[in-house]
């Protein structure tokens, strides 16, 4: 019975991987003006497509978003609702939508507290994260809305009358955000899972996860601080590629490096995607796909022994960490870092991400040890192959799907 339960747990985890999506997030800026509270809501166009029904072909996505926000976000002053204006569609960028809504209350808002009820997107994605920036004069505070925390009572003028929150308060806020982000970022967690399955031994797991951590910490910091500006569609597609690549390493035995089928299959796929990029059907340039095809071919020809695989895995994990770090930074780029608290916010966010990663690693290490004690090695190997196959399919799916957004 215990054996059967373990098999079910493994397969359920694998099945969940194949149907999972990246975390959903949005942001807003709130200001006061006499009796009016003004909100500007922002979200990536890709994430806004959660609102589109299968048979929907009428209004624009931004109009659909405006209607959803008008129905999902409300402001009250005491027990009285504040009147909601018609949503205004603000100028959009190539990747983000912006909608402005004004809430007019009975009394002057600067003299009375008011409450935000935010139900936007949580019924479509339970892992959705919303950061509200509440601004008054030159000061601002951030508050995080989640599926379990949809209400917040505010009085913006209080921001100007209180001392700036201690750094540790800012750190804790962003630790929470980083933790929520990594738990909702299933593609990043799958990559960590793949590393555990590839390494198997605790020491090797620690080495690979450390390399991944160093890599993503570097680009997370550089991108969040604006030193580099990654091309987000390419980053998201490369994250899918990294997942698929590690899955292949799990499936190809280290002692018998039969990489030829991988080179042939990946070259065909990359040429198809390159052609799509050349025709401007794909948003990813053809040069990226051709470069990846060349990388796979060179890797397969140069890494030919188990010892070389172990050495290469450490370097590749750090390189893939750079890619994932740029993906982590997208949530901070979308909302911005607090003024004069950039370093502490970045530190807190990174700590939150690491806590989430370590929990996943710990879960898999415990499950692997328990499985090894109860099931035969042959059974464990079969389960790992099935799970690696699901990870491979998920990585390829994300790589292709994110190239045609």
Phi, psi and omega in degrees: 000317180295322178298315180298321179296318179297317179299317179298317179299314180300312184290325177295319177298318179294318179295321178299325178299316187291338183252005185277161178232165177290164182293148179256140183208156178207175180211166177207157176239129183241135176222159179252147174207099181059250180261007186247137174249125184253134179234135171241115185259135181230142178203150175297143179301321181300316182287333178291341179292351173301336183278345188279117175289161185298330184257018186272127178211026187260266189285172179288162180297323181293323177293322177296319178297316181300317178296321179295318181293320179299327181273343190250340182243128179223157178232135177234151176238107190070233177261006187254129178289144175272140183295134182262129179282168171294132181299140177255127175279113179276159177306137183253158172266184181291341185236346185234148177252145181228130179228134179251135176227135176255141178241117182256122184257169183287320183251164178299125187288335181291343182254358183219145176285161178214160188240134175261131169244115186243107178249012185291126172074344185294330178283346178264329181215106184294341179267007181300141178237131177235129176252122178257125176262116183256111191245138175215124184056235181262004184251161177203156172229159179244141174228143185255128173256134175228179180302327181266353180227089186252358182236146177208128176266130186226157168212099192297326182294340176296336181298322182285342188258359181243157179292153177300132182303149179299155182301323183296331177294318178296318180298314181298319179302316183277338169298315178300315180296315179298320180295315179295322182295316183290325178291330176275340180275077188297330179295322178292320180293325178295322178297318177297319177301316179298322178297319179297316180293327179289316185280313179070307183278140183307318182296314180293324176300315181299320180296312183293317180294325177296316177299319178297318180297315179299315181299309184286336177293323181296305184286332175300315180291313183296317181288320182294326180273000176083010179291321175236155179233092181293150174277102192304315179302319179294320179299314181297320178293321179292330174298316176300319178299317182298321179295314180296322183295313180295324178298321177297318178299326177292320186280332179270114183304137182293332183275345178226086189282076176272082186269352185302312179300326179294316180298315181295310182297316181291324179297317178299313180298315181293325178293321177297314179293325177296319179297320177296320177293321179295324178278000182067018174284320177266148178275356179264127181300149181300328183299326180295315181293320178295322177296320178293322177298317178295320179299313181298317180297314180295318179299314181297326182279331184268325182265098190239002181223163180298322179295317179294325178299315180297317180292316182293326182299322180296314181292317181295322179298319178294319179295314178295331176298323176300319180293312181295326178299321176295327176291319176301321186293341184299325181292325179282327177293325182291328184252339182085157177263147182297142181298132179068006178228031184295315184294314181294322178294317179296318178298314180297317179299317181294321177297317178299319177299316182295321178300315178299317179297315182296325177297319179294316179300315180299318179300314182289323178298316178297316181295320178296316180295318179295319180295319181296331180282332188259317183262160176288159180298324179296319179293319179298317180297321179295318179296319179296322179295317179297315181295319178296324177296320178293319178297317179300313180298320179295316180298315179296318179300311180296320181300315181285312185300318183283353178273346185240021179282000000 
